Amino acid sequence: MTTNAGIVIVGGGLAAARTAEQLRRAEFDGPITIVSDEEHLPYDRPPLSKDVLRGELDDVLLKPAEFYEEKNITLRLGSGATALDTEAQTITLADGDVLPYDELVIATGLVPKRIPSLPDLEGVRVLRTLDESLAMREHAGSVQRAVVIGAGFIGCEVAASLRKLGVAVTIVEPQPAPLASVLGRRIGDLVARLHRAEGVDVRVGVGVSGVSGSGHVEKVQLADGTELDADLVVIGIGSRPNTDWLAGSGVEVDNGVVCDVHGRTSAKNVWAIGDVASWQDASGHQVRVEHWSNVAEQARVIVPALLGGDPPDVVVVPYFWSDQYDVKIQCLGEPEADDVVHVVEDDGRKFLAYYERDGVVVGVVGGGMPGKVMKARSKIAAGAAIADLL
Ligand SMILES: Cc1cc2nc3c(=O)[nH]c(=O)nc-3n(C[C@H](O)[C@H](O)[C@H](O)COP(=O)(O)OP(=O)(O)OC[C@H]3O[C@@H](n4cnc5c(N)ncnc54)[C@H](O)[C@@H]3O)c2cc1C
């Protein structure tokens, strides 16, 4: 620490909250400031496409306001960082304020991708923020037909929630199956089956070529010439790291903020965590993870490193989940789309599959099989032979 500016965390989501929390737990007693462009206190995003959208949950705050007061964590909400000067060690905010830092943590998450060729019509939405979820929920109350563009996790969850609200839903996905780029075709087909059983019209292998309507969206055109009626269109085609504000700062960005194994960026006293950060893994590859559990794992590493201590040496088995209808899809390990997939259980709705690479189990994916997924953790961590599990 060179001044008493303390630690400034840019971003108001899970990564920011976990970092601040972990810093106080590590008994750092200097100033901590969280800077967010959102007006809300840091909140949890997974419920946005699930319970919040279905109207079953309103309070998604990660911590109540009192937590930040008790822990003496300053919140600068509603005015994001627009520039970073790594020489002067300052950030500039949208309201013109300039904040100095001793250490800076970048935790600015992702921005949903849109389709630039589509006209700007009302009723065409993306989902990343609480405000977007609440607006979609309100809109869904008067919607008859929705088209979800993209069958990734968020698209699939939104489709499931909209079905529960009684909306007729079509999913349009250019790949051969939902989630195919992440989990491969075999599991993607099981996910498509789940949605079809719930009445979703799942159209794969075809993209969207346009949307039309007068002011509000009315029709969606597909590349195969089909036209669908729609009064709500949800674009779920993925997100990009929120790094525009770092332009000219000298912080290296390449599919996210490039970090070493402890979250240290290319600039002095600047760190990055969460969905925006591409951390080096143990084998030297840069990996950017967009899942909830990863944030807490990274916070446990970045905080001791930032405070000059030794980060713990833990073997992390990556994990994420996705809730679609009554089926919790869970993934442990690092499965890839082109691994050999062994579906070992399938009752027509729920399933369990092991992923094999070079004879070794690298991941497990279950749909509605929580106990069995977790049982595979030690085998995956140990790099066990697939034969041990079959
Ligand atoms: C709808 C939805 C559902 C999800 N469901 C699951 C799930 O079921 N399972 C799972 O494992 N993961 C899920 N995730 C992913 C998980 O929520 C993320 O991994 C997690 O939120 C990442 O936290 P983060 O703090 O890195 O980013 P974010 O939560 O995106 O937070 C970034 C924050 O930074 C703010 N910000 C951006 N730019 C600036 C700036 N220049 N200045 C100041 N502030 C800025 C943003 O407004 C935002 O508040 C879901 C994500 C979404 C969006």
Ligand as a Chemical Component Dictionary entry (heavy atoms), coordinates in Angstrom:
data_LIG
# 
_chem_comp.id                   LIG 
_chem_comp.type                 NON-POLYMER 
_chem_comp.pdbx_formal_charge   0 
_chem_comp.three_letter_code    LIG 
# 
loop_
_chem_comp_atom.comp_id 
_chem_comp_atom.atom_id 
_chem_comp_atom.alt_atom_id 
_chem_comp_atom.type_symbol 
_chem_comp_atom.charge 
_chem_comp_atom.model_Cartn_x 
_chem_comp_atom.model_Cartn_y 
_chem_comp_atom.model_Cartn_z 
_chem_comp_atom.pdbx_ordinal 
LIG C1  C1  C 0 -29.677 -14.716 -15.641 1  
LIG C2  C2  C 0 -28.469 -15.435 -15.129 2  
LIG C3  C3  C 0 -28.605 -16.697 -14.574 3  
LIG C4  C4  C 0 -27.485 -17.388 -14.108 4  
LIG N1  N1  N 0 -27.650 -18.640 -13.585 5  
LIG C5  C5  C 0 -26.566 -19.334 -13.173 6  
LIG C6  C6  C 0 -26.713 -20.653 -12.663 7  
LIG O1  O1  O 0 -27.812 -21.195 -12.588 8  
LIG N2  N2  N 0 -25.595 -21.319 -12.283 9  
LIG C7  C7  C 0 -24.342 -20.760 -12.359 10 
LIG O2  O2  O 0 -23.354 -21.428 -12.023 11 
LIG N3  N3  N 0 -24.180 -19.485 -12.824 12 
LIG C8  C8  C 0 -25.256 -18.772 -13.229 13 
LIG N4  N4  N 0 -25.104 -17.494 -13.711 14 
LIG C9  C9  C 0 -23.760 -16.907 -13.753 15 
LIG C10 C10 C 0 -23.407 -16.169 -12.461 16 
LIG O3  O3  O 0 -24.470 -15.384 -12.039 17 
LIG C11 C11 C 0 -22.160 -15.338 -12.740 18 
LIG O4  O4  O 0 -21.095 -16.242 -12.884 19 
LIG C12 C12 C 0 -21.861 -14.318 -11.646 20 
LIG O5  O5  O 0 -22.915 -13.397 -11.528 21 
LIG C13 C13 C 0 -20.567 -13.587 -11.972 22 
LIG O6  O6  O 0 -20.378 -12.538 -11.073 23 
LIG P1  P1  P 0 -19.513 -11.248 -11.460 24 
LIG O7  O7  O 0 -19.537 -10.394 -10.252 25 
LIG O8  O8  O 0 -18.237 -11.665 -12.067 26 
LIG O9  O9  O 0 -20.327 -10.541 -12.624 27 
LIG P2  P2  P 0 -21.740 -9.821  -12.543 28 
LIG O10 O10 O 0 -22.639 -10.552 -11.623 29 
LIG O11 O11 O 0 -22.187 -9.614  -13.949 30 
LIG O12 O12 O 0 -21.443 -8.400  -11.905 31 
LIG C14 C14 C 0 -20.765 -7.386  -12.597 32 
LIG C15 C15 C 0 -21.228 -6.063  -12.056 33 
LIG O13 O13 O 0 -20.372 -5.032  -12.508 34 
LIG C16 C16 C 0 -21.157 -3.916  -12.927 35 
LIG N5  N5  N 0 -20.360 -3.126  -13.875 36 
LIG C17 C17 C 0 -20.120 -3.412  -15.169 37 
LIG N6  N6  N 0 -19.321 -2.456  -15.713 38 
LIG C18 C18 C 0 -19.061 -1.570  -14.729 39 
LIG C19 C19 C 0 -18.291 -0.383  -14.680 40 
LIG N7  N7  N 0 -17.613 0.082   -15.742 41 
LIG N8  N8  N 0 -18.234 0.289   -13.504 42 
LIG C20 C20 C 0 -18.897 -0.177  -12.408 43 
LIG N9  N9  N 0 -19.651 -1.300  -12.416 44 
LIG C21 C21 C 0 -19.714 -1.981  -13.562 45 
LIG C22 C22 C 0 -22.377 -4.586  -13.530 46 
LIG O14 O14 O 0 -23.452 -3.704  -13.669 47 
LIG C23 C23 C 0 -22.626 -5.668  -12.498 48 
LIG O15 O15 O 0 -23.334 -5.164  -11.413 49 
LIG C24 C24 C 0 -26.205 -16.785 -14.191 50 
LIG C25 C25 C 0 -26.069 -15.503 -14.753 51 
LIG C26 C26 C 0 -27.195 -14.833 -15.220 52 
LIG C27 C27 C 0 -27.043 -13.463 -15.832 53 
# 
loop_
_chem_comp_bond.comp_id 
_chem_comp_bond.atom_id_1 
_chem_comp_bond.atom_id_2 
_chem_comp_bond.value_order 
_chem_comp_bond.pdbx_ordinal 
LIG C1  C2  SING 1  
LIG C2  C3  SING 2  
LIG C2  C26 DOUB 3  
LIG C3  C4  DOUB 4  
LIG C4  N1  SING 5  
LIG C4  C24 SING 6  
LIG N1  C5  DOUB 7  
LIG C5  C6  SING 8  
LIG C5  C8  SING 9  
LIG C6  O1  DOUB 10 
LIG C6  N2  SING 11 
LIG N2  C7  SING 12 
LIG C7  O2  DOUB 13 
LIG C7  N3  SING 14 
LIG N3  C8  DOUB 15 
LIG C8  N4  SING 16 
LIG N4  C9  SING 17 
LIG N4  C24 SING 18 
LIG C9  C10 SING 19 
LIG C10 O3  SING 20 
LIG C10 C11 SING 21 
LIG C11 O4  SING 22 
LIG C11 C12 SING 23 
LIG C12 O5  SING 24 
LIG C12 C13 SING 25 
LIG C13 O6  SING 26 
LIG O6  P1  SING 27 
LIG P1  O7  DOUB 28 
LIG P1  O8  SING 29 
LIG P1  O9  SING 30 
LIG O9  P2  SING 31 
LIG P2  O10 DOUB 32 
LIG P2  O11 SING 33 
LIG P2  O12 SING 34 
LIG O12 C14 SING 35 
LIG C14 C15 SING 36 
LIG C15 O13 SING 37 
LIG C15 C23 SING 38 
LIG O13 C16 SING 39 
LIG C16 N5  SING 40 
LIG C16 C22 SING 41 
LIG N5  C17 SING 42 
LIG N5  C21 SING 43 
LIG C17 N6  DOUB 44 
LIG N6  C18 SING 45 
LIG C18 C19 SING 46 
LIG C18 C21 DOUB 47 
LIG C19 N7  SING 48 
LIG C19 N8  DOUB 49 
LIG N8  C20 SING 50 
LIG C20 N9  DOUB 51 
LIG N9  C21 SING 52 
LIG C22 O14 SING 53 
LIG C22 C23 SING 54 
LIG C23 O15 SING 55 
LIG C24 C25 DOUB 56 
LIG C25 C26 SING 57 
LIG C26 C27 SING 58 
# 
